[in-house]
Amino acid sequence: MSTTTATLGKKSAPVRPARILLHLFLAGAALAWIAPLAWAIYAALRPYSETSEKGYVSWPDSLSFDNFTNAYQQSDMSHYFVNTVIIAVPAVLLTLFLSSMVAFYVSRFDFRLNLVLLLLFTAGNLLPQQVIITPLYRLYLLIDLPGITMSGKLYDSALGLVLIHVAFQSGFCAFVLSNYMRTLPHELTEAALMDGASVWRQYWQIVLPLCKPAMAALATLLSIWIYNDFFWALVLISTGENMPVTSALNNLSGAYFTDPNLVAAGALLTAIPTLIVYFVLQRQFVSGLTLGANKG
Amino acid sequence: MSNSTTAETNTQGPEAAAVPPPGAAPAKMVSQGHRRLLTRRDRLTLGLMAGLPTILHFALVWVTALASVALAFTTWDGIGFDSIKWVGLENFKQLFNDNPQFWPAVQHNVIWFVVLILIPTPLGLFLAVQLDKKIRFSRVYQTAFFLPVVLSMAVIGFVWQLIYNPDTGLINSLIGANEPGKYIDWIGDPDLNLWAILVAASWRHTGYMMILYLAGLKGVDPSLREASALDGANEWQTFKNVIFPTLRPTNTVVLVVTIIEALRAFDLVFVFNKGAQGTELLSILITNNIIGESSRIGYGSAIAVVLLLISLVVIIPYLIATFRKERRA
C-alpha cells in the first residue's frame, strides 16, 4: 500500500486510516494469540482453594508463585531437567558434527554418490517418526549394552535417545549445511589442497569456521526441537525417572499435579527454557527455520 | 524437523518438519586433476567422514523403515526370531476390513491436513503480507504470532486443556456450561474433540506459515511491485498477479510441510485425550500397538506401511523436483 502511493508520487497523508485499521487488526490478533498462554499463567498464579470456590473466571484475591514452587519441588523437576540436558547437549553437538562432515564431503568432493546420499538423508528426515518406531523399539530392546547404560540395553537409556535424535535430525542439518558450504568460494579449499593441507584440516580449520552463522542457527533450532521432543522418549524410555522433562510432564500431571492450577504451573515451567532461548536467539531460530526453506 | 522446514518437523518436528529448498547454489566440484592430490590418508578420512553419519542414519532410519515393511507381512510376539511367521496380506486385510479405528484414523489425518491448509496457512500468508509492509511494531506482532511454534506440542496440549476442560476450562466457565447437565465435553465428545484439537494445532501452524511466507516475501524483487503499481494495479491485484506467483517455491515448501505435519500429528492428541474416540490418528494407532496392552508388532507395522506409503507419495516427487532443479543450476 505504502509503496503504491509512494511510487505514484502522491503525497501520503501523515495518518492513514488504512494503517490504523491494520494496526488495530494486528494488535487484536496478537492479543488473541497470546490469550491462551496468558490464561494459563493467570490460572497458575492463583491458589486452587480460591479458584475452586469462585470459579476460574473471576477476579483474583491473591496471586502468588506458590503453584510454581510447589510444582517444581513436588515433582522433583530439576531431576528431569538434568535428564533433558544429558540427552539434548550431546545430541545437538553430535548432530552438528556429523552432519557438517557429510555436508563437507557432499559439497566439496564429486564422488557420484553424493546426490543420492543427500537425497536419502533428506527423505529420511521427512518421514513421520511412527513409520520407524515399531522396529526401532524392537531393535533397542535387542541391543545389549551391559555396563554401558543403566538399563543394560539401548532401550530406556539416554544413549538410545541421543542416537535416534542424531540419526533423525542429521538429514536436515546435512542438507542445510551442504547448501551453505557450496556458497563458500571454492578457491579456499583448492588453495589449501595445493599447499598439501590434509582433508581434515580443510574441514576443521577452513570450512567449519566459515559456517559459524549456519551452525549457530541450526544449534538453536535443534536445541528447541530436541528439548520439545515428546514421542521418542515416550516410547523408548520405560522408567519414568529416566524421562526428559517434556515427556515426563505427561506422567507428572497425573501423579503430582493434582489440580489444574498446578498442571498449568508445571507445563509453563517446562516452557521457560524454550521461551528464553527464543527471546534471546530469535534471529538464529527464525533464520534456521527458513534456511531450509529458502535459498541460502 | 519437526522439524521439522523443516523438519521435523516437529518438527519434527516432530517436529517439526525440515524441508529442503527447491533449487540451491550451483555445485562446483573439485576437478578430476585435483582429486589426485588426495593422499591415502585423506581418502580414509573422507570415507569415515561420510561413512559414519551415513551408517548411523541408515541403520536407525532406513533399515527400520524397511523392517517395518517386512514385519507388516508377519506376526511376531517379539520373543525370539523363531516366532516370526509369514502371514502374507493378513494384517492388511484385518486392518482394512475389521479394524473399526483404521478408516476413522485415515479420515482424521486427511481432515487434519485440509483444515491446516485451508485456515492457518492462508491466515499465516495474510499476516506475513501485512507484516511485510514495513510497519511499526512488526517485530512485536511477529513475536506474538510465532510464540506457539516454540512451545512443545505437549505444553500446547496442556495449555489448551485449561481452555477446554468441561469443569474448569475457560470456554465452559464463560458460557455457563460447566454445570452437570449442561456439559459441553470438548475433550471427550467424539463429535467435538477433533475440532477442538485442530484449533490448538492451527494456533501453532499459523505462526509457522507466517515465518515461512515472510522469508519468501523478502525474496520478492521490489521492482516487480513498483512496476505493477505503475500499471495501476491495486493492492489485491498486485498480490494476486505479481506477488503470489513469485512465491511459488515457498508455496511448495508450505504444502509439503503441511502434509508432513498432518501425518506426524501425535503429541497434541496424545496429551489431550490419548487418541480416544473421535481423535484416532494413524500415528496413534501405531503407537498403541507398541506401548499399549497388546503389542502386535506385525499389525502395527502394517499401519506404519500405510503411513510410509502416503509419506513417500509426497516426499519423493518433491525431492526429485528439488534436486533436479539443483543439478540443472
Chai-1 contact restraints between the chains, C-beta under 6 A:
chainA,res_idxA,chainB,res_idxB,connection_type,confidence,min_distance_angstrom,max_distance_angstrom,comment,restraint_id
A,M1,B,E235,contact,1.0,0.0,6.0,A-B,restraint_1
A,T3,B,R225,contact,1.0,0.0,6.0,A-B,restraint_2
A,T4,B,A229,contact,1.0,0.0,6.0,A-B,restraint_3
A,T7,B,E226,contact,1.0,0.0,6.0,A-B,restraint_4
A,T7,B,A229,contact,1.0,0.0,6.0,A-B,restraint_5
A,L26,B,Y141,contact,1.0,0.0,6.0,A-B,restraint_6
A,A30,B,Y141,contact,1.0,0.0,6.0,A-B,restraint_7
A,A30,B,A144,contact,1.0,0.0,6.0,A-B,restraint_8
A,W33,B,A144,contact,1.0,0.0,6.0,A-B,restraint_9
A,W33,B,F145,contact,1.0,0.0,6.0,A-B,restraint_10
A,I34,B,A144,contact,1.0,0.0,6.0,A-B,restraint_11
A,P36,B,V159,contact,1.0,0.0,6.0,A-B,restraint_12
A,W39,B,L170,contact,1.0,0.0,6.0,A-B,restraint_13
A,A40,B,V159,contact,1.0,0.0,6.0,A-B,restraint_14
A,A40,B,L162,contact,1.0,0.0,6.0,A-B,restraint_15
A,A43,B,L162,contact,1.0,0.0,6.0,A-B,restraint_16
A,G55,B,S173,contact,1.0,0.0,6.0,A-B,restraint_17
A,Y56,B,T168,contact,1.0,0.0,6.0,A-B,restraint_18
A,Y56,B,S173,contact,1.0,0.0,6.0,A-B,restraint_19
A,V57,B,S173,contact,1.0,0.0,6.0,A-B,restraint_20
A,V57,B,L174,contact,1.0,0.0,6.0,A-B,restraint_21
A,L98,B,P53,contact,1.0,0.0,6.0,A-B,restraint_22
A,M101,B,M49,contact,1.0,0.0,6.0,A-B,restraint_23
A,V102,B,A50,contact,1.0,0.0,6.0,A-B,restraint_24
A,V102,B,P53,contact,1.0,0.0,6.0,A-B,restraint_25
A,Y105,B,L46,contact,1.0,0.0,6.0,A-B,restraint_26
A,Y105,B,M49,contact,1.0,0.0,6.0,A-B,restraint_27
A,Y105,B,A50,contact,1.0,0.0,6.0,A-B,restraint_28
A,F109,B,V30,contact,1.0,0.0,6.0,A-B,restraint_29
A,D110,B,M29,contact,1.0,0.0,6.0,A-B,restraint_30
A,L119,B,L319,contact,1.0,0.0,6.0,A-B,restraint_31
A,L119,B,F323,contact,1.0,0.0,6.0,A-B,restraint_32
A,T122,B,P20,contact,1.0,0.0,6.0,A-B,restraint_33
A,A123,B,I315,contact,1.0,0.0,6.0,A-B,restraint_34
A,A123,B,L319,contact,1.0,0.0,6.0,A-B,restraint_35
A,G124,B,V61,contact,1.0,0.0,6.0,A-B,restraint_36
A,N125,B,A7,contact,1.0,0.0,6.0,A-B,restraint_37
A,N125,B,A18,contact,1.0,0.0,6.0,A-B,restraint_38
A,L126,B,I260,contact,1.0,0.0,6.0,A-B,restraint_39
A,L126,B,I315,contact,1.0,0.0,6.0,A-B,restraint_40
A,L127,B,S311,contact,1.0,0.0,6.0,A-B,restraint_41
A,P128,B,L263,contact,1.0,0.0,6.0,A-B,restraint_42
A,P128,B,R264,contact,1.0,0.0,6.0,A-B,restraint_43
A,P128,B,L307,contact,1.0,0.0,6.0,A-B,restraint_44
A,P128,B,S311,contact,1.0,0.0,6.0,A-B,restraint_45
A,Q129,B,P14,contact,1.0,0.0,6.0,A-B,restraint_46
A,Q130,B,S283,contact,1.0,0.0,6.0,A-B,restraint_47
A,Q130,B,I286,contact,1.0,0.0,6.0,A-B,restraint_48
A,V131,B,A65,contact,1.0,0.0,6.0,A-B,restraint_49
A,V131,B,A304,contact,1.0,0.0,6.0,A-B,restraint_50
A,V131,B,L307,contact,1.0,0.0,6.0,A-B,restraint_51
A,V131,B,L308,contact,1.0,0.0,6.0,A-B,restraint_52
A,I132,B,T64,contact,1.0,0.0,6.0,A-B,restraint_53
A,I132,B,A65,contact,1.0,0.0,6.0,A-B,restraint_54
A,T134,B,S68,contact,1.0,0.0,6.0,A-B,restraint_55
A,T134,B,I290,contact,1.0,0.0,6.0,A-B,restraint_56
A,T134,B,I297,contact,1.0,0.0,6.0,A-B,restraint_57
A,T134,B,G300,contact,1.0,0.0,6.0,A-B,restraint_58
A,T134,B,S301,contact,1.0,0.0,6.0,A-B,restraint_59
A,T134,B,A304,contact,1.0,0.0,6.0,A-B,restraint_60
A,P135,B,T64,contact,1.0,0.0,6.0,A-B,restraint_61
A,P135,B,A67,contact,1.0,0.0,6.0,A-B,restraint_62
A,P135,B,S68,contact,1.0,0.0,6.0,A-B,restraint_63
A,L136,B,T64,contact,1.0,0.0,6.0,A-B,restraint_64
A,Y137,B,I290,contact,1.0,0.0,6.0,A-B,restraint_65
A,I164,B,L60,contact,1.0,0.0,6.0,A-B,restraint_66
A,A167,B,L56,contact,1.0,0.0,6.0,A-B,restraint_67
A,A167,B,H57,contact,1.0,0.0,6.0,A-B,restraint_68
A,A167,B,L60,contact,1.0,0.0,6.0,A-B,restraint_69
A,A167,B,V61,contact,1.0,0.0,6.0,A-B,restraint_70
A,S170,B,P53,contact,1.0,0.0,6.0,A-B,restraint_71
A,S170,B,H57,contact,1.0,0.0,6.0,A-B,restraint_72
A,F172,B,M1,contact,1.0,0.0,6.0,A-B,restraint_73
A,F172,B,A7,contact,1.0,0.0,6.0,A-B,restraint_74
A,F172,B,A18,contact,1.0,0.0,6.0,A-B,restraint_75
A,F175,B,P20,contact,1.0,0.0,6.0,A-B,restraint_76
A,N179,B,A24,contact,1.0,0.0,6.0,A-B,restraint_77
A,R182,B,A25,contact,1.0,0.0,6.0,A-B,restraint_78
A,R182,B,A27,contact,1.0,0.0,6.0,A-B,restraint_79
A,T183,B,A25,contact,1.0,0.0,6.0,A-B,restraint_80
A,H186,B,K28,contact,1.0,0.0,6.0,A-B,restraint_81
A,L193,B,H34,contact,1.0,0.0,6.0,A-B,restraint_82
A,L193,B,L37,contact,1.0,0.0,6.0,A-B,restraint_83
A,S198,B,D42,contact,1.0,0.0,6.0,A-B,restraint_84
A,V199,B,D42,contact,1.0,0.0,6.0,A-B,restraint_85
A,V199,B,T45,contact,1.0,0.0,6.0,A-B,restraint_86
A,V199,B,L46,contact,1.0,0.0,6.0,A-B,restraint_87
A,W200,B,T45,contact,1.0,0.0,6.0,A-B,restraint_88
A,W225,B,M1,contact,1.0,0.0,6.0,A-B,restraint_89
A,W225,B,N3,contact,1.0,0.0,6.0,A-B,restraint_90
A,W225,B,G13,contact,1.0,0.0,6.0,A-B,restraint_91
A,W225,B,E15,contact,1.0,0.0,6.0,A-B,restraint_92
A,W225,B,A16,contact,1.0,0.0,6.0,A-B,restraint_93
A,N228,B,S152,contact,1.0,0.0,6.0,A-B,restraint_94
A,F230,B,A154,contact,1.0,0.0,6.0,A-B,restraint_95
A,F230,B,D267,contact,1.0,0.0,6.0,A-B,restraint_96
A,F231,B,P14,contact,1.0,0.0,6.0,A-B,restraint_97
A,F231,B,F266,contact,1.0,0.0,6.0,A-B,restraint_98
A,V235,B,I290,contact,1.0,0.0,6.0,A-B,restraint_99
A,V235,B,I291,contact,1.0,0.0,6.0,A-B,restraint_100
A,T246,B,S152,contact,1.0,0.0,6.0,A-B,restraint_101
A,T246,B,A154,contact,1.0,0.0,6.0,A-B,restraint_102
A,L249,B,A154,contact,1.0,0.0,6.0,A-B,restraint_103
A,P260,B,T168,contact,1.0,0.0,6.0,A-B,restraint_104
A,V263,B,F158,contact,1.0,0.0,6.0,A-B,restraint_105
A,A264,B,L162,contact,1.0,0.0,6.0,A-B,restraint_106
A,A267,B,V155,contact,1.0,0.0,6.0,A-B,restraint_107
A,A267,B,F158,contact,1.0,0.0,6.0,A-B,restraint_108
A,A271,B,L151,contact,1.0,0.0,6.0,A-B,restraint_109
A,A271,B,V155,contact,1.0,0.0,6.0,A-B,restraint_110
A,T274,B,V150,contact,1.0,0.0,6.0,A-B,restraint_111
A,Y278,B,V150,contact,1.0,0.0,6.0,A-B,restraint_112
A,V286,B,I211,contact,1.0,0.0,6.0,A-B,restraint_113
A,L289,B,T5,contact,1.0,0.0,6.0,A-B,restraint_114
A,T290,B,A215,contact,1.0,0.0,6.0,A-B,restraint_115
A,G292,B,T5,contact,1.0,0.0,6.0,A-B,restraint_116
A,G292,B,T6,contact,1.0,0.0,6.0,A-B,restraint_117
A,G292,B,A18,contact,1.0,0.0,6.0,A-B,restraint_118
A,G292,B,V19,contact,1.0,0.0,6.0,A-B,restraint_119
A,A293,B,T5,contact,1.0,0.0,6.0,A-B,restraint_120
A,A293,B,V19,contact,1.0,0.0,6.0,A-B,restraint_121
A,A293,B,P21,contact,1.0,0.0,6.0,A-B,restraint_122
A,A293,B,L212,contact,1.0,0.0,6.0,A-B,restraint_123
A,A293,B,V253,contact,1.0,0.0,6.0,A-B,restraint_124
A,N294,B,P21,contact,1.0,0.0,6.0,A-B,restraint_125
A,N294,B,A215,contact,1.0,0.0,6.0,A-B,restraint_126
A,K295,B,P21,contact,1.0,0.0,6.0,A-B,restraint_127
